[in-house]
Amino acid sequence: MSPSPLILVTSCVQSAGFEMADRSISLSYTYQRAILNAGGLPLALPCIASREMLAQAVRYSDGVLLTGGDDLDPDLYAPNLPPEVRAKVRVEAPERDRCELDLIAETFRQRRPMLAICRGHQILNVAFGGTLVADIPIERPSHINHNRMDDPLAPVHDAEVLPGSLLAEHTGHTRLGVNSTHHQAVDRVAEPFEVVARAPDGIIEALGARAGTVAALLPFLLSVQFHPERLADRHPEHRAIFEAFVRKCAATARQRGD
């Protein structure tokens, strides 16, 4: 029996943890459960300041999952953000931004499969020069409430999926019901990516690799604004995202001779 592929999973930084009131890392079990159920072995990755240590972690891994969490530092994508918009942005741990930017660079350099979710979707776009809508209610007023924290475990609106895209291929859908727990979104899309899903109001729900770019060199790349890990246990189309990702991670491990 082949060993399960090892998948690095990014974690949040908290000023005070549950066990002790000291600085801690936090990671929802739903990410780990989705990977385990798909046959992968998740490993929570703390914020590592050393680029060399991150490179080593990626070298030992078979894939990388960028998770959700707090807002990115707007200085990374909009240093002149209007004060009324900046007031809506909550930055808890700038060191997480720096760590994940280095992690993304290493993942691309070493060509590991990558799945990015929510905040991960956003920082991936920023890492390559894209920008964000810093607060949807102010900057993109819409009839859709994208911050449905009252119902994070259920699809609350549809997303139109690009036919022929990786997301359409693996979910089997060109209209996908998604959950929605965010107040920010991808705005200007970075050059290596293309939009593969949108909400009815135009908010970008997923990105894929654009042909002929560095992103297309990765064995697997999918970036989603919604949270498939919270839907995977009840919705086969969302479970299929993790199954496809883990399969590609396993194939990458075999190719490396692990």
N, C-alpha and C positions, 0 to 999 in steps of 0.2 A: 504494500500500500504506500503510495506516495505521500510525503509529508504535506500538511496543509500549508498553503502559501502564507508568508508572514506579511502583514499589512500594517504599516505605521498609521496611527490615528492621532491627529492633533487634538490638543486639550486646551481648555480655558484656564486662565489664571485668576484666582480669587484672593482678595485681600485677607479673608479669614475663612478657614475651612470648618467643616462640621465637627470633626473630632477634636481639633484644637483650634484656638483662635489665632492661628498663624497663617502665613501665605501658603496657599495650597493650589493644586490643580484639580480641575473638575471635568468630567466627561460623562455625558448621558449614556446609560447602558444601552439605549436603543441602537446606537451606531454599532456597538460591539455585538449585540444580538443579531443584527442584520448580517454582519460579516460571518459570524459563527454559523448561522443557519444556512449560509451560502457555501460553507465549507472552508472559510478562511480562518486564520489565526490573528486576531487583532492585538496590537501592542500600543498602549497609550504612550504618546511621545510628549514629554514635558518641554517647556521652552528651553532651548539650548542656545547659548550665546555664541558658541564656537562653531564657525563654518566647517572646520575640520571634523568635529564630532558629528555634525549633521550629515556630512558627506559619508561618514562611516555608517551611520544609522541607515541611510538610503542604500548603501552598498550591501548591507546585510538583509535588506527587505526585498519583497517582491512586488510591492505596490504602496501607494500613499493615498490616504483619505483625508481631505481637508474638511473640517467640520464647521458647524455654526458657532455663534457666540456674540460677543459685544461688537460695537461699531469699530470700524477702522479709523485711525487718526486721519482727519480730513486734510492735514498737511501733505499727505501722500498723493492726493488726487485733486484737491481744490484749496490751495492755501489762502485764497481770497474769498472764501465762503462768506456770504452775508451773515452778520451777527445773529439775526433771528433764526437762520437755518442752523448755524453752528451750535446754538443753544439746545437744539434737539438731538445733537450727536453725543453719545455716551461712550467715552474711551476709558476702558478699565485698565488695560495693560499694554502700553506701547511696545514692550519687549516681545509680546506675542506677534505683533506686526513684523518686527525685524526678523524674528525667528522664522516665520512662515514665508517671508519673502526669500530668505536664504534657502529654505526647504524646497520651495518651488524651483528655484534656480538649479539646485542639485538634482531634483527629480527629472527636470528636463535634460540636464547634462548627462545623467546616467540612464535616461530613457526608460523610466519605470512607468507602469500604468498609473493613472491618476483619476480619482473621482473627487469632485469638489461640491460641497453642499452649503447653501445659504451664505454665511460669511466667507466660506471657502471659495464659493463661486465669485464673490465680489473681489476678494484679494487676488485671486488668479487673474482677473481682468486688470486690476490696478498694477500687478507685477509687470505687465507688458505694456504699460502706458495708457490703459483705458481709464475711464472716470466713472463716478457713481452719482446717482441721484441721492443726495444726502438725507433728504426727508421727503417721502412721497406726498404726504398731505399738503405740504407747502409748495413743493416744486412741480408736482404732477397731480393736481387734484383730480379725483376719479370717483365714479360711482361704486367702485370696488374697494372694500376695506381689505387691505393686504396684511394688516396686523391683527389676525384673528387668534390671539392668544387664548381666547375662550374655548377654542375648538381645534387644538393642534393635531388631533388624531383622526381627522376626517377631511376628505376633499371638500373644499368650500367654493371653488370656482374651477373652470376648465382652462386648459392651456392648449393652444393650437400648435401642433408639432409638425415640423418640416418633414414631408414625405421623403423617404430615402436616407434620413439622418440616422446616426447611431441610436438616438433616443427612440425614434420610430421603429427601427429594426428590432431592438431588444424588448420594448414594451408591447409591440404589435398594435400600437395606436397612433393615430394622427390627431386625436382629441383626447387629452389626458386630464382626468380630475386630479387636482392637487390641493394640498393644504397650504396655508399662507400665514407665516408668523414673522413678518419683516416690515420695517418702515423705510429701508433703503433698497436700492436696486442698481443694476448695471445701467449706465447711461451710454457714453461713447464706448463702442466695442473696440478692444485692442486688435491690432492687425492679425495676430495668429488665429483669431477665432471668428466664428460666424454664428449668428442667431439661429437656433434650431427650435425654439418654442417661445411663444408670447401669450400673455394673458389677453382677454378681450379688450382691455384698455390700452394695450401696447407695451405694458411692462414686460421686460425680458425675463423669461422663465428658465431658459437653458441656452448654453453655448456648446459648440462642438469645434473640432479642429478644422481650420480652413485649409483646403488642399494646397500643397506646395509651400507650406510654412513649417517652422520648427515644431509647431503643435502636432502636425501630421506625422512626425517621426516617433511620437510616443505610441506604444502598443495599444493603449486605450486612453481616451480623454473624453470625459463628460463632466459638465459643470451645470448644476441645477440650483435654482433659487429656492425651490420647495424642499420638503424634508421627506424623502422616500423611506428613510429608516423608520419613521413613525407610522408608515402605512404598509410596510412590507409584510407584516404578519397577517393582514386581512385582504390585501389587494395584490393579486399575482403580478400585475403589470409593474408595480413598484418593487416587488421582490425580484423580478427579472433583472432590474438594474444592477442589484448586488450580485446576482448569480453570474451575469455577464462579466462584471468587473473582476470577481474572484476567479472565474475561469481564465481570464486573460493573465491575471497575476500568477496563476499556477503554470500556464504555458510559458510565461517569462522565466519562472524558476527553472523549468525543464530545459529551456534553451541555454540557460547559464550553467547547466550541469549540476544544479543543487540536488 
